Amino acid sequence: GCALIITFGVLLAYANSLNGPFVFDDTKGIVNNETIRSLWPLSKVLNPPMLATGAGGRPIVNLSLAINYAIGGLDVRGYHIANMLIHALAALVLFGLIRRTLLLSSLRQKFGAASQWLAISVALLWALHPLLTESVTGIIQRTESLGGLFYLLTLYAFVRSTEGGESRRWQIVCVGSSLIGMATKEIMATVPVIALLYDRTFIAGTFKAAWQARGKFYLALMATWGLLAYLVIINQSRGGMVGFGLGMSSWDYALTQCRAIILYLKLSFWPNPLVLDYGAEIVEGIGAVWWQGIFLLSLVAATFWALVRRPMAGFVAFTFFSILAPSSSFIPLTTQTIAEHRMYLPLAAVLVLVVIGIYARGGKWIVPVALVLALVGGVATANRNKDYHSVVALWSDTVEKVPTNPRAQANLAASYLEEGKWDKAIEHAQEALRLQPE
């Protein structure tokens, strides 16, 4: 019943996105990506070009796009349906992960009776949250949802592997999911560490006990890092878009992430306004983000304190920061310094902390409130999908919210050009040139 509710909720919230056109990075990642035109030879499919934005350096994402192309060519509906199903699957795995965690011996007495209701409250809130719209409706952003699915599946399989019975089989699923995930999205880099921390927090009690019980398994899980390292090296830091020495200092990028992470947290609680493209602006000087920096450092300090004194809350908070770390720390991503799709999986950690944290303090009212908020979120998600109905509509919305973004101005000009609206195209092209003369 819970599985049907979650799946139906996702399909209903995103039903009006099926005809949304290819936009933004979809062009390079899908429309102009020759390696998805055929499923054979597989070596070609699993070696996408670096310029295939979103798919470059991510063989599993490219394979999923090739399967879409084999079924329906460039018919956008097939890609949107696949994205919806991936997201629904991720929500179902999140539900299972939360429910099984709350039924562990360390938590059963406090949460066991309400485990199913708490799990569906968080899973629905997450699945229907409008902040995730870009990750689901933006076709190439399935990198986030697919990476999130394998991250959650790895942790779910780990939990199942500790329950006895079919432990070896679930360990194989866990390592296999991690390996596939490493070829999907760089967020997977932290999953072996999070699995070990989960063991220490909820099952074994200490890192030593966890390692003594499952040391060989952890070595196998950590071995999957080899594939990620190989993909990063051969793809030259995603075609020169990610890494050091690319014209953006680590310090400036880190300062920008102070603003970004506080914005992400704000959007977790109040998802408005939502923006497709914030541009590539960076914060220069700590004065511009001093309070965000202090607040963020306080949160990080509280997380490390909680890891020792309140390990369960600390685990969830640490997971939030660790998933964001590859994109939102000090390693510059030069093309987009702030992007809402990076909150796809971290949002789940925020919601777990809030919903289960309130329930633990006697707030049993949080379950019906969360379910009502999930319904509101689903309506807001469907409403946000309307902005994706046309390329002009989406870039107009972006320009309205971030008028100082030259890329948004240029893309709006290009979309007006395709519609033959010359005057409007010239107006926004001139504004793009004014903002960024080079």
Secondary structure, 3 states (H helix, E strand, C coil): CHHHHHHHHHHHHHHHHCCCCCCCCHHHHHHCCHHHCCCCCHHHHCCCCCCCCCCCCCHHHHHHHHHHHHHHCCCHHHHHHHHHHHHHHHHHHHHHHHHHHHCCCCCHHHHHHHHHHHHHHHHHHHHCCHHHHHHHHCHHHHHHHHHHHHHHHHHHHHHHHCCCCCHHHHHHHHHHHHHHHHCCCHHHHHHHHHHHHHHHHHHCCCHHHHHHHHHHHHHHHHHCHHHHHHHHHHCHHHHHCECCCCCCCHHHHHHHHHHHHHHHHHHHHCCCCCCCCCCCCCCCCHHHHHHHHHHHHHHHHHHHHHHHHCHHHHHHHHHHHHHHCCCCCCCCECCCCCCHHHHCCHHHHHHHHHHHHHHHCCCCCHHHHHHHHHHHHHHHHHHHHHHHCCHHHHHHHHHHHCCCCHHHHHHHHHHHHHCCCHHHHHHHHHHHHHHCCC
